[in-house]
Amino acid sequence: MTTYLRHLVHHGPVLQGLGKTFMAARNQPRELTGQTAPNTPGPEVSSRLPARPPQLIADFVRHIGGNPKAYRDTVPPHLFPQWTFGLASQLMLPLPYPLMRIVNGGCRLEVHAPMPQGEPIDVTAQLENVDDNGRRAVITQKLVCGTNSAPAAMEARIYAIAPLQSKSTNGSSSGAQKTHTKKPKARVPMEARELAEWRLRSNAGLEFAALTGDFNPIHWIPSVARANGFKGTILHGFATMARAIEGIKTHYLLGGGRLRWVDVQFTRPLVLPGTVKLFVHSTNDEHQVFVGDAPGGPAYMTGTFEVSSDPEVGM
């Protein structure tokens, strides 16, 4: 862990974004009433960041179970939170939702071309859509990243979920809640194939924070995690996603091919420490990925992915 702390100097935009979010949340009224969802799509905001340090890339790949030699010349697309969260946080600040209760619901990551190391990274962020049904708001952010030699090399869509007021003013359940039927909890299919097993230590959240700058305390301070309703610290959703991407590349694409896109949903909090497994289930039409305990058991992450045979497309 101590070796990862040397990367803090590279996380300025993310740390500033988290700080602004915290301050904005403190100034929000307790009850956000009479607010309406913003018009979307919103305006684009852009920034240019220095080239990511090779040692940061190597430490990140090693942390998620990969081989740094596979990224001698390219930047891992699944490291994108490290250079995008500053702008992503900026888009959230004006929203009329409880900022400290917003959770990461999932992400789609699509790669059009390899992004070379050693070049500044250009990021364009946009609030693409807000689906507010009165019970919750699903906030979609679009992030496009690239360099001078590989413009728009990758595109990410983050799906953040803001829980809204579920009780009416007299304390009874609202009509929208009464008619709502909960979806069944996600599970790993019995026929899924196991690819890898991860033994996650209690400091896995702190290590990922030190590599990306996302120091949300629910991932590394047990008392804060429990105060927010979790049994203990929980792994970042993007850490689960990054490990899954690296696991698919290492254990599934043995015959060649590249991941063209991955689309995942974070379905349960992954409490640390713990041991979980990576699974895939493929048919002729679709590749599915799961992170869970066992076939038939609960899934912490579900998703789909597509494989490209083009060596110049994908990750």
Phi and psi in degrees as a GROMACS rama.xvg file:
@    title "Ramachandran Plot"
@    xaxis  label "Phi"
@    yaxis  label "Psi"
@TYPE xy
-60.2619  -33.1625  THR-2
-68.1133  -30.51  THR-3
-72.4444  -25.1367  TYR-4
-63.6084  -20.1443  LEU-5
-65.2  -15.6374  ARG-6
-87.3752  -1.65954  HIS-7
-57.7155  -32.7028  LEU-8
-62.8656  -19.6653  VAL-9
-94.5531  1.36348  HIS-10
-105.738  19.8245  HIS-11
-50.5679  -53.0936  GLY-12
-60.9357  -38.4526  PRO-13
-68.076  -45.8974  VAL-14
-64.207  -38.5054  LEU-15
-64.7201  -40.8039  GLN-16
-62.9751  -42.2194  GLY-17
-64.7232  -39.6975  LEU-18
-64.5547  -42.7724  GLY-19
-65.3839  -37.4294  LYS-20
-64.2386  -42.5921  THR-21
-62.1313  -44.5265  PHE-22
-66.9222  -40.3442  MET-23
-64.2642  -38.7516  ALA-24
-65.0851  -37.8604  ALA-25
-63.7108  -30.7661  ARG-26
-90.7555  -2.13892  ASN-27
-74.3475  144.638  GLN-28
-66.5966  154.541  PRO-29
-62.4196  -38.3003  ARG-30
-112.994  116.52  GLU-31
-93.2164  83.1795  LEU-32
-106.869  154.06  THR-33
72.9662  10.7717  GLY-34
-91.0807  149.952  GLN-35
-120.916  153.393  THR-36
-64.6418  143.607  ALA-37
-70.5162  157.874  PRO-38
-70.3077  137.901  ASN-39
-133.48  156.399  THR-40
-70.2439  148.934  PRO-41
-87.9004  -178.956  GLY-42
-68.328  154.471  PRO-43
-86.1075  142.159  GLU-44
-123.495  144.487  VAL-45
-134.509  157.403  SER-46
-156.357  160.773  SER-47
-121.065  129.278  ARG-48
-113.185  151.314  LEU-49
-60.1863  160.105  PRO-50
-55.583  140.839  ALA-51
-71.9009  134.568  ARG-52
-63.2699  136.469  PRO-53
-55.5789  -36.0173  PRO-54
-68.8422  -35.6613  GLN-55
-62.9235  -43.8939  LEU-56
-62.1299  -45.5342  ILE-57
-63.53  -43.3173  ALA-58
-65.9782  -38.6869  ASP-59
-63.0703  -48.2116  PHE-60
-62.6216  -41.6485  VAL-61
-63.3115  -40.1578  ARG-62
-63.1061  -37.6333  HIS-63
-91.2287  10.3551  ILE-64
91.7009  14.8942  GLY-65
-100.839  -179.364  GLY-66
-107.622  114.509  ASN-67
-56.3325  -24.9464  PRO-68
-64.3002  -21.9059  LYS-69
-73.8431  -9.69304  ALA-70
-126.287  41.7465  TYR-71
-62.6502  -39.2124  ARG-72
-115.434  -6.56945  ASP-73
-124.834  161.096  THR-74
-96.9967  128.454  VAL-75
-61.8602  122.22  PRO-76
-59.5106  -30.8353  PRO-77
-75.7881  2.40245  HIS-78
-88.039  3.28563  LEU-79
-54.1381  -30.3422  PHE-80
-57.1418  -29.6571  PRO-81
-64.3811  -31.9922  GLN-82
-111.748  0.891619  TRP-83
-112.841  -21.5642  THR-84
-64.8166  -25.5945  PHE-85
-59.9516  -49.4561  GLY-86
-71.0648  -39.8102  LEU-87
-59.8086  -40.5267  ALA-88
-65.0425  -37.2458  SER-89
-60.7532  -36.3674  GLN-90
-68.7393  -26.0611  LEU-91
-81.5256  -24.2601  MET-92
-58.1203  -41.3083  LEU-93
-80.5655  -3.71601  PRO-94
-70.6644  143.98  LEU-95
-85.7941  46.7855  PRO-96
-128.753  156.274  TYR-97
-67.6848  103.786  PRO-98
-60.7523  -37.3815  LEU-99
-77.2995  -7.73643  MET-100
-104.386  -2.38643  ARG-101
-71.3714  133.748  ILE-102
-121.892  159.457  VAL-103
-83.1858  113.032  ASN-104
-90.4511  -21.0621  GLY-105
161.913  -176.369  GLY-106
-162.508  146.032  CYS-107
-116.678  126.496  ARG-108
-120.622  119.684  LEU-109
-123.1  131.197  GLU-110
-116.322  122.87  VAL-111
-97.5279  -25.8267  HIS-112
-161.996  153.363  ALA-113
-62.3695  142.109  PRO-114
-101.498  116.921  MET-115
-72.3806  147.49  PRO-116
-72.832  160.781  GLN-117
84.742  3.19076  GLY-118
-119.951  145.134  GLU-119
-58.0921  149.238  PRO-120
-106.475  126.573  ILE-121
-95.6813  131.872  ASP-122
-125.768  130.788  VAL-123
-120.928  126.665  THR-124
-120.67  146.977  ALA-125
-150.77  137.785  GLN-126
-78.0304  105.241  LEU-127
-85.8192  -38.4795  GLU-128
-160.935  148.952  ASN-129
-131.501  118.556  VAL-130
-105.239  99.7504  ASP-131
-111.458  111.713  ASP-132
-107.483  13.3008  ASN-133
93.0075  -26.7449  GLY-134
-98.2261  -36.3836  ARG-135
-155.136  156.8  ARG-136
-119.148  127.274  ALA-137
-98.7746  117.472  VAL-138
-106.226  117.902  ILE-139
-104.215  121.804  THR-140
-110.346  134.706  GLN-141
-106.905  129.042  LYS-142
-127.163  121.679  LEU-143
-114.178  129.074  VAL-144
-129.42  148.119  CYS-145
-174.363  -175.807  GLY-146
-130.054  179.096  THR-147
-58.4114  -42.2843  ASN-148
-86.8344  -12.4641  SER-149
-140.072  69.1454  ALA-150
-65.5623  143.331  PRO-151
50.5428  45.1449  ALA-152
-69.1044  -30.7406  ALA-153
-143.446  157.475  MET-154
-139.822  131.174  GLU-155
-124.463  143.031  ALA-156
-122.608  120.943  ARG-157
-101.539  131.546  ILE-158
-108.699  99.4272  TYR-159
-95.6064  145.285  ALA-160
-120.291  124.737  ILE-161
-109.005  112.456  ALA-162
-70.3181  137.019  PRO-163
-110.684  177.426  LEU-164
-59.7429  123.264  GLN-165
-106.248  -1.13078  SER-166
-116.245  144.478  LYS-167
-78.1857  174.123  SER-168
-64.5079  -23.2635  THR-169
-92.2299  7.74015  ASN-170
91.8454  -8.58653  GLY-171
-85.7237  163.789  SER-172
-67.6915  142.971  SER-173
-71.8077  161.75  SER-174
-61.9301  -37.044  GLY-175
-62.5217  -36.3601  ALA-176
-72.3309  -35.9324  GLN-177
-62.3454  -37.3295  LYS-178
-88.1306  -2.38354  THR-179
-81.5207  131.499  HIS-180
-107.795  122.593  THR-181
-67.4875  141.299  LYS-182
-72.4263  148.397  LYS-183
-64.3443  145.111  PRO-184
-63.4959  140.831  LYS-185
-67.1674  142.74  ALA-186
-136.703  158.351  ARG-187
-79.1307  128.026  VAL-188
-60.2936  145.983  PRO-189
-61.2117  -30.9808  MET-190
-89.4913  4.58548  GLU-191
-66.4274  148.474  ALA-192
-99.0087  128.823  ARG-193
-78.1966  131.339  GLU-194
-105.27  -38.698  LEU-195
-158.942  161.451  ALA-196
-124.242  134.548  GLU-197
-115.494  127.602  TRP-198
-101.125  103.715  ARG-199
-94.1592  122.513  LEU-200
-79.5469  166.539  ARG-201
-64.7583  -22.7257  SER-202
-97.7273  14.0905  ASN-203
-61.6801  -35.533  ALA-204
-68.4425  -40.5615  GLY-205
-66.5123  -38.4624  LEU-206
-64.8091  -43.4141  GLU-207
-65.2472  -37.2516  PHE-208
-61.652  -42.7267  ALA-209
-66.2506  -24.2226  ALA-210
-89.316  -22.624  LEU-211
-119.305  -19.191  THR-212
91.6552  -4.37856  GLY-213
-83.9162  85.8315  ASP-214
-94.9738  34.8247  PHE-215
-54.6637  123.106  ASN-216
-65.2924  -16.6977  PRO-217
-65.8579  -14.7996  ILE-218
-93.6627  -9.28013  HIS-219
-147.904  -5.88069  TRP-220
-116.113  107.068  ILE-221
-55.9739  -41.1479  PRO-222
-64.6207  -37.8486  SER-223
-69.0452  -41.3166  VAL-224
-60.3211  -44.5428  ALA-225
-66.462  -37.2561  ARG-226
-64.3988  -22.3348  ALA-227
-97.1625  13.1976  ASN-228
94.4938  5.78032  GLY-229
-97.4266  157.333  PHE-230
-72.7122  -21.2243  LYS-231
-175.797  -171.828  GLY-232
-61.0215  147.131  THR-233
-120.975  149.389  ILE-234
-71.8767  142.757  LEU-235
-56.868  139.718  HIS-236
-58.3526  -39.2923  GLY-237
-70.8282  -22.5671  PHE-238
-70.6667  -41.5373  ALA-239
-62.0164  -44.1946  THR-240
-62.7138  -44.6368  MET-241
-63.3523  -42.2183  ALA-242
-63.4816  -38.2329  ARG-243
-66.1649  -43.3129  ALA-244
-60.3229  -46.0145  ILE-245
-66.8179  -36.0265  GLU-246
-66.3531  -40.1143  GLY-247
-63.2731  -44.6507  ILE-248
-62.0623  -39.4972  LYS-249
-81.1924  -39.4843  THR-250
-110.966  -12.9458  HIS-251
-111.899  -40.2462  TYR-252
-89.734  46.4627  LEU-253
-70.8462  -27.496  LEU-254
-89.1158  9.22307  GLY-255
107.197  177.51  GLY-256
96.7142  163.313  GLY-257
-134.064  153.733  ARG-258
-74.6689  118.536  LEU-259
-83.055  -44.8681  ARG-260
-153.282  157.577  TRP-261
-135.166  135.25  VAL-262
-130.463  114.518  ASP-263
-127.148  157.176  VAL-264
-125.828  136.198  GLN-265
-93.7573  108.858  PHE-266
-101.82  -20.1936  THR-267
-148.599  147.09  ARG-268
-68.3919  136.584  PRO-269
-99.7063  101.172  LEU-270
-78.1141  138.483  VAL-271
-101.923  147.646  LEU-272
-76.8234  169.256  PRO-273
-176.925  167.571  GLY-274
-122.781  122.814  THR-275
-133.302  170.362  VAL-276
-128.611  155.158  LYS-277
-103.761  131.414  LEU-278
-129.269  152.502  PHE-279
-131.307  153.496  VAL-280
-140.705  117.244  HIS-281
-120.965  141.36  SER-282
-123.409  -175.024  THR-283
-64.658  -26.1819  ASN-284
-105.439  -17.012  ASP-285
-154.622  143.044  GLU-286
-109.236  126.701  HIS-287
-114.746  147.816  GLN-288
-128.834  144.122  VAL-289
-141.03  146.443  PHE-290
-120.005  122.015  VAL-291
-162.617  -170.309  GLY-292
-86.7435  -41.1514  ASP-293
-168.26  159.88  ALA-294
-55.4095  131.848  PRO-295
86.9361  -12.3282  GLY-296
-91.3163  179.338  GLY-297
-65.112  147.97  PRO-298
-109.977  132.489  ALA-299
-88.3237  -24.9445  TYR-300
-146.536  137.922  MET-301
-127.621  160.668  THR-302
178.381  179.193  GLY-303
-130.04  159.549  THR-304
-150.29  161.552  PHE-305
-126.693  140.697  GLU-306
-105.566  134.654  VAL-307
-109.738  139.821  SER-308
-90.0812  -5.32615  SER-309
-80.2742  118.125  ASP-310
-66.5869  -13.8543  PRO-311
-96.7573  -0.46452  GLU-312
-124.987  131.954  VAL-313
108.928  -169.083  GLY-314
